[in-house]
Amino acid sequence: MPDTSRRFRRPAPGSRPGPAARLAVLRERDFRRFFLGYATSLLGSSMASVAVTFAVLGAGGGGTEVGAVLAARTLPLVLVLLVGGVVSDRLGSRRVMLAADAVRCLTQAGLAAVLFARAPALWTLIALVALWGAAEALFTPALGALVPGITRDAVLSDANALLGMVRSGASIVGPVLAGLLTAAVGAAVVLALDAASYAASVVALLLLPRTAPPAAHTASFAAELREGWTEFRSRTWVWVTSVHYCLFNFVVWAPFLVLGPVLAQRRLGGASAWGVVMAVYGAGAVAGGLALLGRRPRRPVFTATAASLGFALPPAALAAGRSLPWICAGAFAAGVGAAVSGALSTTAIQRQVPREALARVSAYESFGAFVLGPAGLAAAGPLAALAGAPRVLALGAAWQVAAVAVVLAVPEVRGADRGGAADPADGPESPPPAPAPGAPDPAAPAPASCTDP
């Protein structure tokens, strides 16, 4: 049998991995199948958000109605995340993701059906969108637990980088396609396409190998939730970085998302200028993911935290009254930092947290990232009215710089990489061991911004 271990070795210091090394993860059959289905569903869901908004407006609604429908998706996403973590560790990530995608397929088909039939009542849209958000909350922690089981450990960070890239790419392409399709054929057709995209994801998940079912759980739901919390807080670097991203969403990113369009309207040229800024941010995330492929930073947790410093640049540029090119440059750097930080943080958690608790720890991490986002969005406007938008944005930029410095000063954060499993890229690669009897299905999600679905 030929020795394939060398293809997964860490590149020599200073060398650049070739295209084959960068895309080695796509030679993993199970990951490749999942990746194609997941990318399809992401594109569909990124179009659906725009289509739902225009469906509400087309039915005679206004800003209040649009806000109610969007909140109906976000609230269950936050409330059900921890439930999703426990359920995934109990039933197995693949099984939970299949159920979640089946529900999301049905909700989008239902939305399309009511829009084809007539102008729907607001409560109908709210109910279906809320179910969509709840299913998404079940899917999210299961995703973080699934990926290590369908990917060789040596290319795990590449897998997370590719998933982050496709999320960023979908966030750029999806809204553009949705706007064109909604104008041409209507929101109902776009939602029907989203239902089909979830069906494609279901097929991809069905093609993944089954694993031994989890052992019978004798502990109560609350006890398992506490066990997940114990795993989460027992690693100082995990909860410290989670608090860091939680406060980042509240202090930095939410004000940027609310006040950025306001300042763009005043002095940058309006909605088109803001659209360019957000598109450049997405392009930066794609570029960051590409740059990370095939690379193995020696201190991934430290690097991930340092990369989040890029988020300070776009609000700082806005606060300083810089021109559009400067703000776009800051947004690009923030996108690169988001991709690097997200992929490396997720990989570190997947490698250091026991498989049987991984979904619950991922749920706590995602919950922390999302929980203060809505409050930050709500508070940004009133704070800007009191202190002025530039001051609020400048405070956010200064906070991010100071917070990164504080987090990097925590000894457990600097030493986190020494506490994890050895990177198999340092030596010969072997396939991941089969799950022990009673282990959950082999599986960050990354620290998320408050706008990530």
Disulfide bonds with the S-S distance in Angstrom:
none
